[in-house]
Amino acid sequence: MSEDGRLLVVALGGNAIQKPGQAGTAEEQRENIAAACRHLASLVKSGYRLVLTHGNGPQVGSILLQNEAARDVAPPMPLDICGAQSQGFIGYMFQQSLSAALSELGVRTPVTTIVTQTRVSADDPDFADPSKPIGPFYSEEEALVLAREKGFVVKEDSGRGWRRVVPSPDPVGIVERESIRHLVDSGNIVIASGGGGIPVVEGSDGKLRGIEAVIDKDLAGERLAADVDADGFVILTDVEGVAINFGTRSQEELRNITAAEADRFLAEGHFRAGSMKPKVMAAVRFVRGDGRRWAVIGGLEGAELAVQGRGGTRITHG
């Protein structure tokens, strides 16, 4: 089943760029991205238009480590600029790999990356109690020095050491949405909102400024999908779909569920906060925005089947 001209926003998990246990070399990331792009190119060949978004956690972590290691010879950059840097080099690798994969299928479609800002509210409650760990681990003594000298908020992270934590506010809107829509309408595949986008707030003077925060990439992907009026929202990860009672004898794979059913599973605590929970929340938000829309959560290897309704977990308004 192909739906020519249908616009999909595809959110790629971190496994599409850097797999667990890898060092994160340029060669490794290029190889992973090339494999992911072969699946994406097949969707384009089937007639779908695409906007892509992706994670950047390990990449920003590496940039922060580089900042820390070189702080005596080069001034470290703030988190918003580190996010922009990661969007640029990840987008560059996707542009090359996807263009090559499309060429192999005889498809000539331009691929463009937009360094994307995501608007958040300065009143978001997460600013009052930051909880998103970023960057390297420190001893308690080192962390407290950073807190005192740089004003960082630091917390102990699951017995592994101390880390800097930053807010993770809810995305309100994509600043570059009109540019993205214009590029899509002109026939481009667009890579946007990488890592959730660069979080910005609007001041009383109407000017935007970057802030030290990290936006959940799946929730930002939903905001992107809504802002560009996508027909479907596709979240590709390292599992084949959503399950309840995960890891137990009563584990149940979900194939087709409504937003109301997903809400019930969320309320019952079936999904972990740092894993499947934001994905399900993002899918529910998207389908609730327009009863005609659908979302699917599935594995990267089965991307085409998931889009066609023959794989993954499909969520509809009901």
C-alpha positions in Angstrom: 0.0 0.0 0.0 1.4 3.4 -1.0 -0.1 6.8 -0.5 1.5 9.0 -3.0 2.3 12.5 -1.7 1.5 11.7 1.9 3.8 13.7 4.3 5.4 11.7 7.1 7.5 13.1 10.0 9.9 10.3 10.9 11.7 10.5 14.3 14.8 8.3 14.4 16.1 6.9 17.7 19.7 7.0 18.7 20.4 3.5 17.3 20.1 5.0 13.8 23.3 7.0 14.5 25.3 5.4 17.3 24.6 1.9 18.7 25.1 0.8 22.3 28.8 -0.1 23.0 30.2 1.9 20.1 32.8 4.6 20.6 31.0 7.0 18.3 33.7 7.4 15.7 32.8 9.2 12.5 33.1 5.9 10.6 30.7 4.1 12.9 28.1 6.9 12.7 28.3 7.1 8.9 27.8 3.3 8.6 24.8 3.4 10.9 23.2 6.4 9.2 23.8 4.8 5.8 21.9 1.7 6.9 19.0 3.8 8.2 18.9 5.8 5.0 18.3 2.7 2.9 15.0 2.1 4.8 14.1 5.8 4.4 14.9 5.8 0.7 12.5 2.9 0.2 9.7 5.0 1.7 10.5 7.9 -0.7 10.5 5.4 -3.6 7.0 4.3 -2.5 5.8 7.9 -2.9 5.9 9.4 0.6 7.3 12.8 1.3 9.5 13.0 4.4 10.6 15.3 7.2 13.2 13.7 9.4 14.2 14.4 13.0 16.7 12.6 15.1 18.3 12.3 18.5 21.7 13.8 19.5 22.3 12.7 23.1 25.6 10.9 22.6 26.9 13.5 20.2 26.2 16.4 22.5 27.7 14.4 25.3 30.9 14.1 23.3 30.9 17.8 22.4 30.6 18.6 26.1 33.5 16.3 27.0 35.6 18.0 24.3 34.7 21.3 25.8 35.7 20.1 29.2 39.0 18.6 28.0 40.0 21.7 26.1 38.7 24.4 28.5 42.2 25.7 29.2 43.0 26.4 25.5 39.6 27.1 23.9 36.5 28.7 25.5 33.7 26.2 26.1 30.5 26.8 24.3 27.0 26.9 26.0 24.6 24.1 25.6 22.4 25.7 22.9 25.4 26.2 20.7 26.5 22.6 21.3 23.1 21.5 20.2 23.3 23.6 17.0 26.8 22.1 16.3 25.4 18.5 16.6 22.4 19.3 14.3 24.9 20.5 11.7 27.2 17.5 11.6 24.5 14.9 12.0 22.4 16.6 9.3 25.4 16.6 7.0 25.9 12.8 7.4 22.2 12.2 6.7 22.2 14.4 3.7 25.1 12.5 2.1 23.8 9.1 3.0 20.2 9.6 2.1 21.1 11.2 -1.2 23.3 8.2 -2.0 20.6 5.7 -1.1 18.0 7.6 -3.2 20.4 7.7 -6.1 20.8 3.9 -5.9 17.0 3.6 -6.3 16.9 6.0 -9.2 15.3 8.8 -7.2 16.6 12.4 -7.4 15.1 14.3 -4.5 17.1 17.1 -2.7 17.8 16.6 1.0 18.2 19.7 3.1 19.1 20.3 6.8 17.6 23.2 8.8 19.3 24.2 12.1 16.1 24.4 14.1 15.0 26.3 17.1 12.2 25.1 19.3 10.2 27.6 21.3 9.5 26.8 25.0 7.8 28.7 27.7 10.0 30.5 30.3 7.3 29.5 32.8 7.6 25.8 32.1 7.6 24.0 35.5 10.7 22.0 34.7 12.8 25.1 35.1 12.1 25.0 38.8 13.5 21.5 39.3 15.9 20.5 36.4 16.3 16.7 36.1 17.8 15.9 32.7 21.4 14.7 33.1 23.9 15.8 30.5 27.7 15.6 29.9 30.4 13.8 31.9 30.3 12.2 35.3 32.0 13.9 38.2 33.0 13.1 41.8 30.8 14.8 44.4 33.6 17.2 45.2 34.1 18.2 41.5 30.3 18.6 41.0 29.9 20.9 44.0 32.8 23.0 42.7 31.1 23.4 39.3 27.8 24.2 41.1 29.6 26.9 43.1 31.8 28.4 40.3 29.5 28.0 37.3 26.0 28.0 38.8 25.3 24.5 37.5 22.6 22.3 39.0 24.2 19.0 39.9 22.7 15.7 41.1 23.8 12.2 41.8 22.9 9.9 38.9 21.8 6.3 39.8 24.9 5.5 41.8 27.2 6.2 38.8 28.5 9.6 39.9 27.4 13.2 39.8 26.3 15.0 36.7 25.1 18.4 35.6 21.3 18.5 35.2 19.3 20.9 33.0 15.6 21.6 32.5 13.6 19.6 29.9 10.7 21.9 29.0 7.8 21.0 26.9 8.0 22.2 23.3 5.6 25.0 22.3 6.4 25.5 18.6 9.0 25.2 15.8 10.5 28.6 15.0 11.5 27.6 11.4 8.2 25.8 10.5 7.3 28.0 7.6 10.8 27.5 6.1 10.4 23.7 6.5 7.0 23.7 4.9 8.2 25.8 2.0 11.1 23.4 1.4 8.8 20.3 1.6 6.3 22.0 -0.8 9.3 22.6 -3.2 10.1 18.9 -3.2 12.8 18.6 -0.6 13.3 16.0 2.1 14.0 18.1 5.2 16.1 17.1 8.3 14.9 19.3 11.2 14.6 19.7 14.9 17.6 17.4 15.6 17.9 16.5 19.3 14.6 18.1 20.0 15.7 21.4 18.5 17.6 24.3 20.1 15.5 25.5 23.1 14.7 29.2 22.9 12.5 31.6 24.8 11.1 34.9 23.6 12.0 37.9 25.7 9.7 40.9 26.4 11.4 42.6 23.4 10.2 39.8 21.1 13.8 38.5 20.6 14.6 34.9 20.9 17.5 33.7 23.1 18.9 30.2 23.6 18.7 28.6 27.0 20.5 25.8 28.9 18.0 23.0 28.5 17.3 19.8 26.6 13.9 19.1 24.9 12.7 15.5 24.6 13.2 14.6 20.9 10.0 12.6 20.6 7.8 15.4 22.0 9.6 17.9 19.8 9.1 15.5 16.8 5.3 15.6 17.5 5.4 19.4 17.6 7.2 19.4 14.3 4.7 16.9 12.8 1.8 19.1 13.9 3.4 22.3 12.8 4.0 21.0 9.2 0.6 19.4 9.1 2.0 15.9 8.5 -0.4 13.0 7.7 1.5 10.5 9.8 4.0 10.5 12.6 6.5 7.6 12.6 8.7 6.9 15.6 11.5 4.4 14.7 13.4 2.9 17.6 15.3 -0.3 18.6 12.2 -2.4 19.3 9.5 -3.6 17.0 6.6 -1.9 18.9 5.0 -1.1 22.2 4.3 -3.7 24.9 2.6 -3.6 28.2 3.8 -5.6 31.2 7.2 -5.4 29.5 9.8 -8.0 30.7 7.2 -10.2 32.5 5.5 -13.4 31.7 2.3 -11.5 30.9 4.1 -9.2 28.4 1.6 -8.2 25.6 2.6 -6.7 22.3 0.3 -3.9 21.1 -0.5 -3.6 17.4 -3.5 -1.3 17.0 -4.6 1.0 19.9 -6.6 4.1 20.3 -5.4 7.3 22.0 -7.8 6.5 24.9 -6.3 3.1 25.4 -2.8 4.5 25.3 -3.8 7.1 28.0 -4.9 4.2 30.2 -1.7 2.3 29.7 0.3 5.5 30.5 -1.8 6.0 33.7 -1.2 2.4 34.7 2.6 3.0 34.5 3.5 0.6 31.8 6.1 2.8 30.1 9.4 4.0 31.5 10.0 7.8 31.6 13.3 7.7 29.8 12.3 5.2 27.2 8.8 4.4 25.8 6.7 6.9 27.8 7.6 10.0 25.8 7.1 8.1 22.6 3.6 7.1 23.5 2.8 10.5 24.8 4.0 12.1 21.6 2.0 9.7 19.5 -1.2 10.4 21.5 -0.7 14.2 21.2 -0.3 14.0 17.4 -3.4 11.9 16.7 -5.5 14.0 19.1 -4.6 17.1 17.1 -6.6 15.9 14.1 -8.8 12.8 14.1 -7.5 11.9 10.6 -4.0 11.5 11.7 -2.2 8.3 12.7 1.1 7.6 14.5 3.2 4.4 14.6 6.0 3.3 16.9 8.2 0.5 15.4 11.7 -0.7 14.7 13.9 0.9 12.1 14.4 -2.4 10.2 10.6 -2.7 9.8 10.0 1.0 8.8 8.1 0.2 5.6 5.9 -2.4 7.2 5.1 0.0 10.1 4.1 2.8 7.7 1.9 0.4 5.8 0.1 -0.8 8.9 1.6 -4.2 8.9 4.1 -3.7 11.7 4.8 -1.7 14.8 2.2 -0.2 17.1 -0.3 2.0 15.3 -2.1 4.6 17.4 -5.3 6.3 16.1 -7.8 8.8 17.5 -10.4 6.0 17.9 
